[in-house]
Amino acid sequence: MNLLIVTACPNGMVTSVLCARLLEAAAQRLGWTTRVEVHDPKAIGSPLSDADIAAAELVVVVKTGELALERFVGKRLVQSTPAEALQDPQGFLGEAAERAEVLQPQAAAPAAVASAQPRLVAVTACPTGVAHTFMAAEALQQAARQLGYALQVETRGSVGARNLLDEAAIAAADVVLLAADIEVDTSRFAGKKIYRCGTGVALKQPQQTLRRALEEAVAQAGASPAAAAAPGKSKTRSGPYKHLLTGVSYMLPMVVAGGLLIALSFVFGIEAFKEQGSLAAALMQIGGDTAFKLMVPVLAGYIAYSIADRPGLAPGMIGGLLAGNLGAGFIGGIVAGFLAGYCASALGRWLRLPQSLESLKPILLIPLLASLFTGLAMIYVVGAPVAGMLAGLTDFLNGMGSTNAVLLGLLLGGMMCVDLGGPVNKAAYAFSVGLLASQTYAPMAATMAAGMVPPLGMAIATLLARYKFAQSEREAGKAAGVLGLCFISEGAIPFAAKDPLRVIPASIAGGALTGALSMYFGCKLMAPHGGLFVLAIPNAINHTLAYLLAIVAGSLLTGVLYAVLKRGETAELAAATEQAPAAGGPLAERPSGRHA
């Protein structure tokens, strides 16, 4: 059979390529001839030619978003999702060959009825830009298909913006949905109705989120991009915590790059960087003397940017640099960011000038006056007390006894597992990252070790109690194990979303144990990210075997606990049957071998 495989997953390039490769391999095992087209914003894959399409006997389309199919009219075609295609590629192709139907012109052109559909555009963004950003986008797209909504999602992850919204899509949208834990630029949405929520809400309640967006969206202030970008719009923001996360998200690349460079300098020996002119000294100069010195100014600058937009950036960075020079560290940087941001926002709102001079406010007056206020406040009011407090905190952490260390590890480890990448998790991580600039490395070790536990625990549970998990859950367990090794706590979210009352307590127990053991063993981690892969860098962590023992102990605890607590598929179906209405009893008559 001559088969065409088309994959289109706009927010998951890896998913597109993986589906294409696995389906192509399965088709070859069946003896079929294949041609593959992978859709991606960066145009990965060779476009199918007219000759390829003319010769095709079957077209398989695996997609998560809108895709024009007019060119396949008259061909036998099957549409599916990555989840279905990846479960059993060869079996999937066999079923596709049986249920394929000739594509009719009206089926290939849904635009004819698109005017009746609610049209939305969305932007997803989280502080680290690794997991929540893309998982929320995927959930929203699936929910939109189920509801019959037209939705285009732009993701703003760690690799930059993907699937960018163009002006035509924004203009045609009824509502703009911002599922973001950090601030995103809204100037291009001037005049549109906007609904805001976090990525966690969009991921766990995608259909409800889309409905609320259509019902509760509020028109963006200002009729022009310039008006929309005015500092006064901060009244629509969700509060200080979101501003802090925005600063942390911009700071993280600086911290990760600096931390890994410092760790690389230790490859040549812990004291090797003291030898002037050596490679170790150069690495330490780049990572410790440069990247880490920029960490606090970037944190403060983007906290202020989140509050007051671009006019707050300069005073925030100036205040952050002063905080570093005064010894106030990351705590002083946070204070400086909020001082600069709220000062710039207040000036933008209350400073009145003649219309001819109004354009000078954002580029001259606000940065000047906000920088002056923030700088004087840091030098004469904030700097010394905060520096003393940070020094006291550093001395306490470095000199605390084993009991206090275990308690701190217990707390940080539990916090990392409470919401799997949410606010509590990010608070513990930000606290540990901030201490790196003060050469306090033990909390970072406990935090990263505990953050690996939930997904690793879920992977272990799916192995220990396979009969309690559906095939799709066992596959998710394998993916969770890989994500756990990379220190991506969000790998456990599919399990937590389905069974939070069992997954979350089991994760907290394992994470708390890991954090406590890490602190008890005195483990210190120089790099702020990377999971187990940082162990490949010599001297990046001390007490390597003890550190691995802490991770294994916590992961086993979580895995065993959840394997015991998890209800099997049969038990879940029985519970659902008991709760169903007795009258009519259609659910009770259903076979017990599968879900409704």
Secondary structure, 3 states (H helix, E strand, C coil): CEEEEEEECCCCHHHHHHHHHHHHHHHHHCCCEEEEEEECCCCCCCCCCHHHHHHCCEEEEEECCCCCCHHHCCCEEEEECHHHHHHCHHHHHHHHHHHCEECCHHHHCHHHHHHHCCEEEEEEECCCCCCHHHHHHHHHHHHHHHHCCEEEEEEEECCEEECCCCHHHHHHCCEEEEEECCCCCCHHHCCCEEEEECHHHHHHCHHHHHHHHHHHCEECCCCCHHHHCCHHHHHHCCCHHHHHHHHHHHHHHHHHHHHHHHHHHHHHCCCHHHCCCCHHHHHHHHHHHHHHHHHHHHHHHHHHHHHHCHHHHHHHHHHHHHHHHCCCHHHHHHHHHHHHHHHHHHHHHHCCCCHHHCCHHHHHHHHHHHHHHHHHHHHHHHHHHHHHHHHHHHHHHHHCCHHHHHHHHHHHHHHHHHCCCCHHHHHHHHHHHHHHCCCCCHHHHHHHHHHHHHHHHHHHHHHHCHHHCCHHHHHHHHHHHHHHHCCCHHHHHHHHHHCHHHHHHHHHHHHHHHHHHHHHCCCCECCCCCHHHHHHCCCCECCHHHHHHHHHHHHHHHHHHHHHHCCCHHHHHHHHHHHCCCCCCCCCCCCCCCCC
